[in-house]
């Protein structure tokens, strides 16, 4: 059994990149459809895993950029959990 941290042992089936405005954490609604389509695709695969990574630019303080990254990832995850579970039933 592979450890969770060994993500390179998995096949990447789909990727969605969500861009944010400078200093922004709200997900633009235009990304909802591609995020939910990816969620539906994942639900057809046994043992799927969805990885969400949040990033920020190097401009600004490390503390602020860490918070931006976490908030961005959290907001994308919330869309997948709240709306993705409804669309995959």
PyMOL Python script that loads the backbone (N, CA, C, O; Angstrom):
from pymol import cmd

cmd.read_pdbstr("""\
ATOM      1  N   UNK A   1       0.845  -1.186   0.000  1.00  0.00           N
ATOM      2  CA  UNK A   1       0.000   0.000   0.000  1.00  0.00           C
ATOM      3  C   UNK A   1       0.887   1.245   0.000  1.00  0.00           C
ATOM      4  O   UNK A   1       1.823   1.338   0.794  1.00  0.00           O
ATOM      5  N   UNK A   2       0.608   2.172  -0.857  1.00  0.00           N
ATOM      6  CA  UNK A   2       1.399   3.400  -0.965  1.00  0.00           C
ATOM      7  C   UNK A   2       0.976   4.397   0.104  1.00  0.00           C
ATOM      8  O   UNK A   2      -0.192   4.471   0.484  1.00  0.00           O
ATOM      9  N   UNK A   3       1.928   5.142   0.566  1.00  0.00           N
ATOM     10  CA  UNK A   3       1.613   6.217   1.510  1.00  0.00           C
ATOM     11  C   UNK A   3       0.937   7.353   0.760  1.00  0.00           C
ATOM     12  O   UNK A   3       1.117   7.512  -0.447  1.00  0.00           O
ATOM     13  N   UNK A   4       0.158   8.137   1.490  1.00  0.00           N
ATOM     14  CA  UNK A   4      -0.568   9.256   0.889  1.00  0.00           C
ATOM     15  C   UNK A   4       0.381  10.224   0.185  1.00  0.00           C
ATOM     16  O   UNK A   4       0.039  10.792  -0.851  1.00  0.00           O
ATOM     17  N   UNK A   5       1.573  10.407   0.751  1.00  0.00           N
ATOM     18  CA  UNK A   5       2.516  11.373   0.203  1.00  0.00           C
ATOM     19  C   UNK A   5       3.126  10.975  -1.125  1.00  0.00           C
ATOM     20  O   UNK A   5       3.801  11.791  -1.753  1.00  0.00           O
ATOM     21  N   UNK A   6       2.911   9.747  -1.574  1.00  0.00           N
ATOM     22  CA  UNK A   6       3.499   9.286  -2.819  1.00  0.00           C
ATOM     23  C   UNK A   6       2.566   9.550  -4.003  1.00  0.00           C
ATOM     24  O   UNK A   6       2.135   8.623  -4.689  1.00  0.00           O
ATOM     25  N   UNK A   7       2.266  10.815  -4.226  1.00  0.00           N
ATOM     26  CA  UNK A   7       1.300  11.176  -5.270  1.00  0.00           C
ATOM     27  C   UNK A   7       1.800  10.839  -6.668  1.00  0.00           C
ATOM     28  O   UNK A   7       0.998  10.691  -7.590  1.00  0.00           O
ATOM     29  N   UNK A   8       3.109  10.717  -6.838  1.00  0.00           N
ATOM     30  CA  UNK A   8       3.618  10.387  -8.161  1.00  0.00           C
ATOM     31  C   UNK A   8       3.229   8.981  -8.594  1.00  0.00           C
ATOM     32  O   UNK A   8       3.406   8.629  -9.761  1.00  0.00           O
ATOM     33  N   UNK A   9       2.702   8.167  -7.677  1.00  0.00           N
ATOM     34  CA  UNK A   9       2.273   6.815  -8.000  1.00  0.00           C
ATOM     35  C   UNK A   9       0.869   6.780  -8.608  1.00  0.00           C
ATOM     36  O   UNK A   9       0.362   5.704  -8.928  1.00  0.00           O
ATOM     37  N   UNK A  10       0.250   7.926  -8.768  1.00  0.00           N
ATOM     38  CA  UNK A  10      -1.109   7.997  -9.295  1.00  0.00           C
ATOM     39  C   UNK A  10      -1.095   8.553 -10.714  1.00  0.00           C
ATOM     40  O   UNK A  10      -0.200   9.309 -11.089  1.00  0.00           O
ATOM     41  N   UNK A  11      -2.099   8.167 -11.496  1.00  0.00           N
ATOM     42  CA  UNK A  11      -2.263   8.721 -12.839  1.00  0.00           C
ATOM     43  C   UNK A  11      -3.048  10.017 -12.740  1.00  0.00           C
ATOM     44  O   UNK A  11      -4.045  10.094 -12.023  1.00  0.00           O
ATOM     45  N   UNK A  12      -2.602  11.019 -13.452  1.00  0.00           N
ATOM     46  CA  UNK A  12      -3.337  12.289 -13.495  1.00  0.00           C
ATOM     47  C   UNK A  12      -4.321  12.198 -14.654  1.00  0.00           C
ATOM     48  O   UNK A  12      -3.926  12.069 -15.812  1.00  0.00           O
ATOM     49  N   UNK A  13      -5.602  12.268 -14.327  1.00  0.00           N
ATOM     50  CA  UNK A  13      -6.653  12.138 -15.326  1.00  0.00           C
ATOM     51  C   UNK A  13      -7.101  13.513 -15.836  1.00  0.00           C
ATOM     52  O   UNK A  13      -7.471  13.655 -17.002  1.00  0.00           O
ATOM     53  N   UNK A  14      -7.067  14.512 -14.969  1.00  0.00           N
ATOM     54  CA  UNK A  14      -7.569  15.835 -15.340  1.00  0.00           C
ATOM     55  C   UNK A  14      -6.903  16.878 -14.456  1.00  0.00           C
ATOM     56  O   UNK A  14      -6.494  16.581 -13.334  1.00  0.00           O
ATOM     57  N   UNK A  15      -6.797  18.085 -14.958  1.00  0.00           N
ATOM     58  CA  UNK A  15      -6.288  19.213 -14.179  1.00  0.00           C
ATOM     59  C   UNK A  15      -7.115  20.439 -14.508  1.00  0.00           C
ATOM     60  O   UNK A  15      -7.512  20.645 -15.655  1.00  0.00           O
ATOM     61  N   UNK A  16      -7.373  21.254 -13.490  1.00  0.00           N
ATOM     62  CA  UNK A  16      -8.052  22.536 -13.683  1.00  0.00           C
ATOM     63  C   UNK A  16      -7.217  23.585 -12.956  1.00  0.00           C
ATOM     64  O   UNK A  16      -6.933  23.440 -11.767  1.00  0.00           O
ATOM     65  N   UNK A  17      -6.828  24.630 -13.661  1.00  0.00           N
ATOM     66  CA  UNK A  17      -6.077  25.724 -13.057  1.00  0.00           C
ATOM     67  C   UNK A  17      -7.030  26.892 -12.849  1.00  0.00           C
ATOM     68  O   UNK A  17      -7.711  27.328 -13.777  1.00  0.00           O
ATOM     69  N   UNK A  18      -7.066  27.389 -11.624  1.00  0.00           N
ATOM     70  CA  UNK A  18      -7.927  28.516 -11.274  1.00  0.00           C
ATOM     71  C   UNK A  18      -7.023  29.711 -10.988  1.00  0.00           C
ATOM     72  O   UNK A  18      -6.155  29.644 -10.118  1.00  0.00           O
ATOM     73  N   UNK A  19      -7.224  30.789 -11.710  1.00  0.00           N
ATOM     74  CA  UNK A  19      -6.432  32.006 -11.500  1.00  0.00           C
ATOM     75  C   UNK A  19      -7.203  32.987 -10.633  1.00  0.00           C
ATOM     76  O   UNK A  19      -8.426  33.095 -10.725  1.00  0.00           O
ATOM     77  N   UNK A  20      -6.469  33.696  -9.794  1.00  0.00           N
ATOM     78  CA  UNK A  20      -7.049  34.681  -8.894  1.00  0.00           C
ATOM     79  C   UNK A  20      -6.420  36.036  -9.173  1.00  0.00           C
ATOM     80  O   UNK A  20      -5.260  36.125  -9.578  1.00  0.00           O
ATOM     81  N   UNK A  21      -7.202  37.094  -8.950  1.00  0.00           N
ATOM     82  CA  UNK A  21      -6.654  38.432  -9.040  1.00  0.00           C
ATOM     83  C   UNK A  21      -5.666  38.669  -7.904  1.00  0.00           C
ATOM     84  O   UNK A  21      -5.679  37.950  -6.905  1.00  0.00           O
ATOM     85  N   UNK A  22      -4.828  39.653  -8.054  1.00  0.00           N
ATOM     86  CA  UNK A  22      -3.825  39.968  -7.050  1.00  0.00           C
ATOM     87  C   UNK A  22      -4.471  40.221  -5.686  1.00  0.00           C
ATOM     88  O   UNK A  22      -5.292  41.127  -5.538  1.00  0.00           O
ATOM     89  N   UNK A  23      -4.096  39.420  -4.699  1.00  0.00           N
ATOM     90  CA  UNK A  23      -4.636  39.576  -3.352  1.00  0.00           C
ATOM     91  C   UNK A  23      -6.041  39.036  -3.162  1.00  0.00           C
ATOM     92  O   UNK A  23      -6.626  39.215  -2.093  1.00  0.00           O
ATOM     93  N   UNK A  24      -6.606  38.373  -4.182  1.00  0.00           N
ATOM     94  CA  UNK A  24      -7.979  37.882  -4.122  1.00  0.00           C
ATOM     95  C   UNK A  24      -8.030  36.395  -3.753  1.00  0.00           C
ATOM     96  O   UNK A  24      -7.110  35.637  -4.062  1.00  0.00           O
ATOM     97  N   UNK A  25      -9.113  35.991  -3.090  1.00  0.00           N
ATOM     98  CA  UNK A  25      -9.293  34.585  -2.720  1.00  0.00           C
ATOM     99  C   UNK A  25     -10.622  34.008  -3.224  1.00  0.00           C
ATOM    100  O   UNK A  25     -10.833  32.796  -3.177  1.00  0.00           O
ATOM    101  N   UNK A  26     -11.508  34.872  -3.702  1.00  0.00           N
ATOM    102  CA  UNK A  26     -12.808  34.406  -4.186  1.00  0.00           C
ATOM    103  C   UNK A  26     -12.642  33.757  -5.555  1.00  0.00           C
ATOM    104  O   UNK A  26     -11.977  34.302  -6.435  1.00  0.00           O
ATOM    105  N   UNK A  27     -13.259  32.580  -5.725  1.00  0.00           N
ATOM    106  CA  UNK A  27     -13.185  31.861  -6.992  1.00  0.00           C
ATOM    107  C   UNK A  27     -14.166  32.491  -7.978  1.00  0.00           C
ATOM    108  O   UNK A  27     -15.359  32.604  -7.698  1.00  0.00           O
ATOM    109  N   UNK A  28     -13.650  32.897  -9.130  1.00  0.00           N
ATOM    110  CA  UNK A  28     -14.505  33.457 -10.169  1.00  0.00           C
ATOM    111  C   UNK A  28     -15.475  32.356 -10.613  1.00  0.00           C
ATOM    112  O   UNK A  28     -15.050  31.231 -10.877  1.00  0.00           O
ATOM    113  N   UNK A  29     -16.781  32.671 -10.698  1.00  0.00           N
ATOM    114  CA  UNK A  29     -17.786  31.664 -11.088  1.00  0.00           C
ATOM    115  C   UNK A  29     -17.509  30.968 -12.421  1.00  0.00           C
ATOM    116  O   UNK A  29     -18.039  29.884 -12.665  1.00  0.00           O
ATOM    117  N   UNK A  30     -16.689  31.569 -13.290  1.00  0.00           N
ATOM    118  CA  UNK A  30     -16.381  30.936 -14.572  1.00  0.00           C
ATOM    119  C   UNK A  30     -15.621  29.622 -14.392  1.00  0.00           C
ATOM    120  O   UNK A  30     -15.552  28.811 -15.316  1.00  0.00           O
ATOM    121  N   UNK A  31     -15.050  29.413 -13.201  1.00  0.00           N
ATOM    122  CA  UNK A  31     -14.312  28.174 -12.932  1.00  0.00           C
ATOM    123  C   UNK A  31     -15.205  27.062 -12.380  1.00  0.00           C
ATOM    124  O   UNK A  31     -14.777  25.909 -12.313  1.00  0.00           O
ATOM    125  N   UNK A  32     -16.421  27.383 -11.991  1.00  0.00           N
ATOM    126  CA  UNK A  32     -17.303  26.363 -11.411  1.00  0.00           C
ATOM    127  C   UNK A  32     -17.529  25.194 -12.363  1.00  0.00           C
ATOM    128  O   UNK A  32     -17.397  24.038 -11.960  1.00  0.00           O
ATOM    129  N   UNK A  33     -17.867  25.477 -13.616  1.00  0.00           N
ATOM    130  CA  UNK A  33     -18.162  24.403 -14.575  1.00  0.00           C
ATOM    131  C   UNK A  33     -16.962  23.476 -14.782  1.00  0.00           C
ATOM    132  O   UNK A  33     -17.133  22.259 -14.709  1.00  0.00           O
ATOM    133  N   UNK A  34     -15.741  23.999 -15.040  1.00  0.00           N
ATOM    134  CA  UNK A  34     -14.619  23.078 -15.205  1.00  0.00           C
ATOM    135  C   UNK A  34     -14.283  22.311 -13.928  1.00  0.00           C
ATOM    136  O   UNK A  34     -13.891  21.146 -14.000  1.00  0.00           O
ATOM    137  N   UNK A  35     -14.428  22.943 -12.758  1.00  0.00           N
ATOM    138  CA  UNK A  35     -14.171  22.239 -11.502  1.00  0.00           C
ATOM    139  C   UNK A  35     -15.168  21.102 -11.297  1.00  0.00           C
ATOM    140  O   UNK A  35     -14.786  19.997 -10.912  1.00  0.00           O
ATOM    141  N   UNK A  36     -16.430  21.375 -11.553  1.00  0.00           N
ATOM    142  CA  UNK A  36     -17.460  20.355 -11.354  1.00  0.00           C
ATOM    143  C   UNK A  36     -17.356  19.248 -12.390  1.00  0.00           C
ATOM    144  O   UNK A  36     -17.631  18.088 -12.082  1.00  0.00           O
ATOM    145  N   UNK A  37     -16.961  19.587 -13.626  1.00  0.00           N
ATOM    146  CA  UNK A  37     -16.758  18.558 -14.653  1.00  0.00           C
ATOM    147  C   UNK A  37     -15.623  17.624 -14.245  1.00  0.00           C
ATOM    148  O   UNK A  37     -15.707  16.412 -14.446  1.00  0.00           O
ATOM    149  N   UNK A  38     -14.576  18.181 -13.679  1.00  0.00           N
ATOM    150  CA  UNK A  38     -13.452  17.369 -13.211  1.00  0.00           C
ATOM    151  C   UNK A  38     -13.878  16.479 -12.051  1.00  0.00           C
ATOM    152  O   UNK A  38     -13.448  15.329 -11.951  1.00  0.00           O
ATOM    153  N   UNK A  39     -14.713  17.009 -11.186  1.00  0.00           N
ATOM    154  CA  UNK A  39     -15.238  16.250 -10.045  1.00  0.00           C
ATOM    155  C   UNK A  39     -16.090  15.080 -10.539  1.00  0.00           C
ATOM    156  O   UNK A  39     -15.977  13.970 -10.019  1.00  0.00           O
ATOM    157  N   UNK A  40     -16.930  15.319 -11.527  1.00  0.00           N
ATOM    158  CA  UNK A  40     -17.768  14.253 -12.093  1.00  0.00           C
ATOM    159  C   UNK A  40     -16.913  13.169 -12.745  1.00  0.00           C
ATOM    160  O   UNK A  40     -17.212  11.980 -12.629  1.00  0.00           O
ATOM    161  N   UNK A  41     -15.856  13.583 -13.427  1.00  0.00           N
ATOM    162  CA  UNK A  41     -14.954  12.625 -14.062  1.00  0.00           C
ATOM    163  C   UNK A  41     -14.273  11.765 -12.990  1.00  0.00           C
ATOM    164  O   UNK A  41     -14.137  10.553 -13.159  1.00  0.00           O
ATOM    165  N   UNK A  42     -13.851  12.387 -11.904  1.00  0.00           N
ATOM    166  CA  UNK A  42     -13.182  11.654 -10.822  1.00  0.00           C
ATOM    167  C   UNK A  42     -14.113  10.622 -10.203  1.00  0.00           C
ATOM    168  O   UNK A  42     -13.681   9.525  -9.849  1.00  0.00           O
ATOM    169  N   UNK A  43     -15.373  10.964 -10.072  1.00  0.00           N
ATOM    170  CA  UNK A  43     -16.342  10.071  -9.432  1.00  0.00           C
ATOM    171  C   UNK A  43     -16.567   8.778 -10.218  1.00  0.00           C
ATOM    172  O   UNK A  43     -17.116   7.816  -9.681  1.00  0.00           O
ATOM    173  N   UNK A  44     -16.149   8.748 -11.479  1.00  0.00           N
ATOM    174  CA  UNK A  44     -16.312   7.528 -12.281  1.00  0.00           C
ATOM    175  C   UNK A  44     -15.141   6.560 -12.104  1.00  0.00           C
ATOM    176  O   UNK A  44     -15.150   5.464 -12.664  1.00  0.00           O
ATOM    177  N   UNK A  45     -14.140   6.963 -11.327  1.00  0.00           N
ATOM    178  CA  UNK A  45     -12.919   6.165 -11.158  1.00  0.00           C
ATOM    179  C   UNK A  45     -12.857   5.634  -9.729  1.00  0.00           C
ATOM    180  O   UNK A  45     -12.984   6.399  -8.773  1.00  0.00           O
ATOM    181  N   UNK A  46     -12.662   4.327  -9.585  1.00  0.00           N
ATOM    182  CA  UNK A  46     -12.515   3.730  -8.254  1.00  0.00           C
ATOM    183  C   UNK A  46     -11.235   4.237  -7.601  1.00  0.00           C
ATOM    184  O   UNK A  46     -10.178   4.276  -8.230  1.00  0.00           O
ATOM    185  N   UNK A  47     -11.341   4.623  -6.344  1.00  0.00           N
ATOM    186  CA  UNK A  47     -10.173   5.045  -5.578  1.00  0.00           C
ATOM    187  C   UNK A  47      -9.572   6.353  -6.047  1.00  0.00           C
ATOM    188  O   UNK A  47      -8.359   6.544  -5.957  1.00  0.00           O
ATOM    189  N   UNK A  48     -10.400   7.256  -6.545  1.00  0.00           N
ATOM    190  CA  UNK A  48      -9.885   8.534  -7.024  1.00  0.00           C
ATOM    191  C   UNK A  48      -9.457   9.433  -5.875  1.00  0.00           C
ATOM    192  O   UNK A  48      -9.907   9.271  -4.741  1.00  0.00           O
ATOM    193  N   UNK A  49      -8.589  10.376  -6.183  1.00  0.00           N
ATOM    194  CA  UNK A  49      -8.164  11.388  -5.224  1.00  0.00           C
ATOM    195  C   UNK A  49      -8.103  12.712  -5.959  1.00  0.00           C
ATOM    196  O   UNK A  49      -7.622  12.778  -7.091  1.00  0.00           O
ATOM    197  N   UNK A  50      -8.584  13.757  -5.324  1.00  0.00           N
ATOM    198  CA  UNK A  50      -8.495  15.100  -5.895  1.00  0.00           C
ATOM    199  C   UNK A  50      -7.500  15.878  -5.041  1.00  0.00           C
ATOM    200  O   UNK A  50      -7.658  15.980  -3.824  1.00  0.00           O
ATOM    201  N   UNK A  51      -6.481  16.422  -5.688  1.00  0.00           N
ATOM    202  CA  UNK A  51      -5.482  17.225  -4.988  1.00  0.00           C
ATOM    203  C   UNK A  51      -5.715  18.682  -5.327  1.00  0.00           C
ATOM    204  O   UNK A  51      -5.843  19.035  -6.500  1.00  0.00           O
ATOM    205  N   UNK A  52      -5.773  19.533  -4.314  1.00  0.00           N
ATOM    206  CA  UNK A  52      -5.938  20.969  -4.507  1.00  0.00           C
ATOM    207  C   UNK A  52      -4.701  21.654  -3.939  1.00  0.00           C
ATOM    208  O   UNK A  52      -4.337  21.444  -2.782  1.00  0.00           O
ATOM    209  N   UNK A  53      -4.064  22.470  -4.761  1.00  0.00           N
ATOM    210  CA  UNK A  53      -2.890  23.226  -4.324  1.00  0.00           C
ATOM    211  C   UNK A  53      -3.201  24.707  -4.444  1.00  0.00           C
ATOM    212  O   UNK A  53      -3.743  25.146  -5.459  1.00  0.00           O
ATOM    213  N   UNK A  54      -2.871  25.470  -3.438  1.00  0.00           N
ATOM    214  CA  UNK A  54      -3.042  26.921  -3.482  1.00  0.00           C
ATOM    215  C   UNK A  54      -1.688  27.583  -3.605  1.00  0.00           C
ATOM    216  O   UNK A  54      -0.724  27.170  -2.961  1.00  0.00           O
ATOM    217  N   UNK A  55      -1.617  28.603  -4.426  1.00  0.00           N
ATOM    218  CA  UNK A  55      -0.361  29.331  -4.635  1.00  0.00           C
ATOM    219  C   UNK A  55      -0.618  30.826  -4.568  1.00  0.00           C
ATOM    220  O   UNK A  55      -1.754  31.287  -4.673  1.00  0.00           O
ATOM    221  N   UNK A  56       0.460  31.566  -4.392  1.00  0.00           N
ATOM    222  CA  UNK A  56       0.403  33.025  -4.422  1.00  0.00           C
ATOM    223  C   UNK A  56       1.684  33.507  -5.083  1.00  0.00           C
ATOM    224  O   UNK A  56       2.658  32.761  -5.182  1.00  0.00           O
ATOM    225  N   UNK A  57       1.681  34.743  -5.530  1.00  0.00           N
ATOM    226  CA  UNK A  57       2.887  35.297  -6.141  1.00  0.00           C
ATOM    227  C   UNK A  57       3.932  35.551  -5.056  1.00  0.00           C
ATOM    228  O   UNK A  57       3.644  35.449  -3.863  1.00  0.00           O
ATOM    229  N   UNK A  58       5.122  35.877  -5.479  1.00  0.00           N
ATOM    230  CA  UNK A  58       6.185  36.154  -4.514  1.00  0.00           C
ATOM    231  C   UNK A  58       6.137  37.597  -4.008  1.00  0.00           C
ATOM    232  O   UNK A  58       6.921  37.984  -3.142  1.00  0.00           O
ATOM    233  N   UNK A  59       5.219  38.382  -4.550  1.00  0.00           N
ATOM    234  CA  UNK A  59       5.072  39.774  -4.108  1.00  0.00           C
ATOM    235  C   UNK A  59       4.353  39.785  -2.759  1.00  0.00           C
ATOM    236  O   UNK A  59       3.368  39.070  -2.576  1.00  0.00           O
ATOM    237  N   UNK A  60       4.829  40.575  -1.836  1.00  0.00           N
ATOM    238  CA  UNK A  60       4.190  40.670  -0.520  1.00  0.00           C
ATOM    239  C   UNK A  60       4.887  39.799   0.499  1.00  0.00           C
ATOM    240  O   UNK A  60       5.858  39.106   0.196  1.00  0.00           O
ATOM    241  N   UNK A  61       4.372  39.848   1.711  1.00  0.00           N
ATOM    242  CA  UNK A  61       5.004  39.121   2.810  1.00  0.00           C
ATOM    243  C   UNK A  61       4.740  37.622   2.715  1.00  0.00           C
ATOM    244  O   UNK A  61       3.745  37.188   2.134  1.00  0.00           O
ATOM    245  N   UNK A  62       5.638  36.848   3.289  1.00  0.00           N
ATOM    246  CA  UNK A  62       5.491  35.395   3.319  1.00  0.00           C
ATOM    247  C   UNK A  62       4.223  35.017   4.069  1.00  0.00           C
ATOM    248  O   UNK A  62       3.501  34.113   3.649  1.00  0.00           O
ATOM    249  N   UNK A  63       3.946  35.694   5.166  1.00  0.00           N
ATOM    250  CA  UNK A  63       2.757  35.397   5.972  1.00  0.00           C
ATOM    251  C   UNK A  63       1.481  35.645   5.177  1.00  0.00           C
ATOM    252  O   UNK A  63       0.574  34.812   5.182  1.00  0.00           O
ATOM    253  N   UNK A  64       1.407  36.774   4.499  1.00  0.00           N
ATOM    254  CA  UNK A  64       0.229  37.097   3.690  1.00  0.00           C
ATOM    255  C   UNK A  64       0.061  36.098   2.554  1.00  0.00           C
ATOM    256  O   UNK A  64      -1.049  35.634   2.290  1.00  0.00           O
ATOM    257  N   UNK A  65       1.159  35.765   1.881  1.00  0.00           N
ATOM    258  CA  UNK A  65       1.071  34.830   0.756  1.00  0.00           C
ATOM    259  C   UNK A  65       0.678  33.427   1.213  1.00  0.00           C
ATOM    260  O   UNK A  65      -0.029  32.721   0.494  1.00  0.00           O
ATOM    261  N   UNK A  66       1.125  33.018   2.394  1.00  0.00           N
ATOM    262  CA  UNK A  66       0.718  31.719   2.933  1.00  0.00           C
ATOM    263  C   UNK A  66      -0.785  31.702   3.182  1.00  0.00           C
ATOM    264  O   UNK A  66      -1.467  30.731   2.855  1.00  0.00           O
ATOM    265  N   UNK A  67      -1.298  32.789   3.765  1.00  0.00           N
ATOM    266  CA  UNK A  67      -2.740  32.893   4.033  1.00  0.00           C
ATOM    267  C   UNK A  67      -3.530  32.903   2.729  1.00  0.00           C
ATOM    268  O   UNK A  67      -4.558  32.235   2.621  1.00  0.00           O
ATOM    269  N   UNK A  68      -3.054  33.660   1.732  1.00  0.00           N
ATOM    270  CA  UNK A  68      -3.729  33.687   0.432  1.00  0.00           C
ATOM    271  C   UNK A  68      -3.781  32.289  -0.173  1.00  0.00           C
ATOM    272  O   UNK A  68      -4.824  31.863  -0.669  1.00  0.00           O
ATOM    273  N   UNK A  69      -2.661  31.576  -0.133  1.00  0.00           N
ATOM    274  CA  UNK A  69      -2.595  30.228  -0.700  1.00  0.00           C
ATOM    275  C   UNK A  69      -3.590  29.304  -0.016  1.00  0.00           C
ATOM    276  O   UNK A  69      -4.314  28.560  -0.678  1.00  0.00           O
ATOM    277  N   UNK A  70      -3.626  29.353   1.309  1.00  0.00           N
ATOM    278  CA  UNK A  70      -4.536  28.490   2.070  1.00  0.00           C
ATOM    279  C   UNK A  70      -5.990  28.831   1.795  1.00  0.00           C
ATOM    280  O   UNK A  70      -6.819  27.940   1.610  1.00  0.00           O
ATOM    281  N   UNK A  71      -6.298  30.118   1.768  1.00  0.00           N
ATOM    282  CA  UNK A  71      -7.682  30.541   1.522  1.00  0.00           C
ATOM    283  C   UNK A  71      -8.135  30.184   0.104  1.00  0.00           C
ATOM    284  O   UNK A  71      -9.280  29.780  -0.098  1.00  0.00           O
ATOM    285  N   UNK A  72      -7.252  30.330  -0.865  1.00  0.00           N
ATOM    286  CA  UNK A  72      -7.593  29.980  -2.241  1.00  0.00           C
ATOM    287  C   UNK A  72      -7.875  28.486  -2.363  1.00  0.00           C
ATOM    288  O   UNK A  72      -8.868  28.082  -2.967  1.00  0.00           O
ATOM    289  N   UNK A  73      -6.999  27.674  -1.788  1.00  0.00           N
ATOM    290  CA  UNK A  73      -7.199  26.219  -1.830  1.00  0.00           C
ATOM    291  C   UNK A  73      -8.483  25.836  -1.109  1.00  0.00           C
ATOM    292  O   UNK A  73      -9.227  24.972  -1.574  1.00  0.00           O
ATOM    293  N   UNK A  74      -8.742  26.474   0.018  1.00  0.00           N
ATOM    294  CA  UNK A  74      -9.947  26.184   0.793  1.00  0.00           C
ATOM    295  C   UNK A  74     -11.208  26.531   0.004  1.00  0.00           C
ATOM    296  O   UNK A  74     -12.179  25.776   0.031  1.00  0.00           O
ATOM    297  N   UNK A  75     -11.204  27.647  -0.687  1.00  0.00           N
ATOM    298  CA  UNK A  75     -12.381  28.056  -1.460  1.00  0.00           C
ATOM    299  C   UNK A  75     -12.639  27.129  -2.638  1.00  0.00           C
ATOM    300  O   UNK A  75     -13.793  26.842  -2.956  1.00  0.00           O
ATOM    301  N   UNK A  76     -11.581  26.655  -3.290  1.00  0.00           N
ATOM    302  CA  UNK A  76     -11.751  25.684  -4.380  1.00  0.00           C
ATOM    303  C   UNK A  76     -12.278  24.370  -3.809  1.00  0.00           C
ATOM    304  O   UNK A  76     -13.184  23.761  -4.379  1.00  0.00           O
ATOM    305  N   UNK A  77     -11.712  23.934  -2.688  1.00  0.00           N
ATOM    306  CA  UNK A  77     -12.153  22.693  -2.045  1.00  0.00           C
ATOM    307  C   UNK A  77     -13.627  22.777  -1.655  1.00  0.00           C
ATOM    308  O   UNK A  77     -14.366  21.806  -1.815  1.00  0.00           O
ATOM    309  N   UNK A  78     -14.054  23.920  -1.149  1.00  0.00           N
ATOM    310  CA  UNK A  78     -15.463  24.091  -0.761  1.00  0.00           C
ATOM    311  C   UNK A  78     -16.393  23.935  -1.955  1.00  0.00           C
ATOM    312  O   UNK A  78     -17.466  23.345  -1.828  1.00  0.00           O
ATOM    313  N   UNK A  79     -15.998  24.454  -3.108  1.00  0.00           N
ATOM    314  CA  UNK A  79     -16.826  24.290  -4.308  1.00  0.00           C
ATOM    315  C   UNK A  79     -16.940  22.810  -4.665  1.00  0.00           C
ATOM    316  O   UNK A  79     -18.029  22.323  -4.969  1.00  0.00           O
ATOM    317  N   UNK A  80     -15.815  22.098  -4.628  1.00  0.00           N
ATOM    318  CA  UNK A  80     -15.826  20.669  -4.957  1.00  0.00           C
ATOM    319  C   UNK A  80     -16.679  19.876  -3.977  1.00  0.00           C
ATOM    320  O   UNK A  80     -17.429  18.988  -4.381  1.00  0.00           O
ATOM    321  N   UNK A  81     -16.568  20.193  -2.698  1.00  0.00           N
ATOM    322  CA  UNK A  81     -17.328  19.449  -1.680  1.00  0.00           C
ATOM    323  C   UNK A  81     -18.809  19.781  -1.716  1.00  0.00           C
ATOM    324  O   UNK A  81     -19.649  18.883  -1.652  1.00  0.00           O
ATOM    325  N   UNK A  82     -19.138  21.062  -1.817  1.00  0.00           N
ATOM    326  CA  UNK A  82     -20.542  21.474  -1.729  1.00  0.00           C
ATOM    327  C   UNK A  82     -21.292  21.240  -3.029  1.00  0.00           C
ATOM    328  O   UNK A  82     -22.401  20.705  -3.019  1.00  0.00           O
ATOM    329  N   UNK A  83     -20.698  21.635  -4.149  1.00  0.00           N
ATOM    330  CA  UNK A  83     -21.416  21.525  -5.423  1.00  0.00           C
ATOM    331  C   UNK A  83     -21.091  20.223  -6.148  1.00  0.00           C
ATOM    332  O   UNK A  83     -21.948  19.669  -6.836  1.00  0.00           O
ATOM    333  N   UNK A  84     -19.878  19.736  -6.004  1.00  0.00           N
ATOM    334  CA  UNK A  84     -19.469  18.524  -6.685  1.00  0.00           C
ATOM    335  C   UNK A  84     -20.226  17.300  -6.206  1.00  0.00           C
ATOM    336  O   UNK A  84     -20.562  16.424  -7.002  1.00  0.00           O
ATOM    337  N   UNK A  85     -20.496  17.233  -4.909  1.00  0.00           N
ATOM    338  CA  UNK A  85     -21.224  16.075  -4.383  1.00  0.00           C
ATOM    339  C   UNK A  85     -22.661  16.067  -4.887  1.00  0.00           C
ATOM    340  O   UNK A  85     -23.247  14.997  -5.054  1.00  0.00           O
ATOM    341  N   UNK A  86     -23.239  17.240  -5.133  1.00  0.00           N
ATOM    342  CA  UNK A  86     -24.602  17.305  -5.674  1.00  0.00           C
ATOM    343  C   UNK A  86     -24.640  16.895  -7.134  1.00  0.00           C
ATOM    344  O   UNK A  86     -25.576  16.227  -7.572  1.00  0.00           O
ATOM    345  N   UNK A  87     -23.597  17.305  -7.908  1.00  0.00           N
ATOM    346  CA  UNK A  87     -23.626  17.032  -9.339  1.00  0.00           C
ATOM    347  C   UNK A  87     -23.260  15.593  -9.672  1.00  0.00           C
ATOM    348  O   UNK A  87     -23.562  15.122 -10.769  1.00  0.00           O
ATOM    349  N   UNK A  88     -22.611  14.880  -8.741  1.00  0.00           N
ATOM    350  CA  UNK A  88     -22.191  13.513  -9.050  1.00  0.00           C
ATOM    351  C   UNK A  88     -23.217  12.477  -8.620  1.00  0.00           C
ATOM    352  O   UNK A  88     -22.964  11.280  -8.754  1.00  0.00           O
ATOM    353  N   UNK A  89     -24.370  12.900  -8.107  1.00  0.00           N
ATOM    354  CA  UNK A  89     -25.416  11.938  -7.713  1.00  0.00           C
ATOM    355  C   UNK A  89     -26.401  11.750  -8.842  1.00  0.00           C
ATOM    356  O   UNK A  89     -27.353  10.982  -8.709  1.00  0.00           O
TER     357      UNK A  89
END
""", "prot")
cmd.dss("prot")
cmd.show_as("cartoon", "prot")
cmd.util.cbc("prot")
cmd.orient("prot")
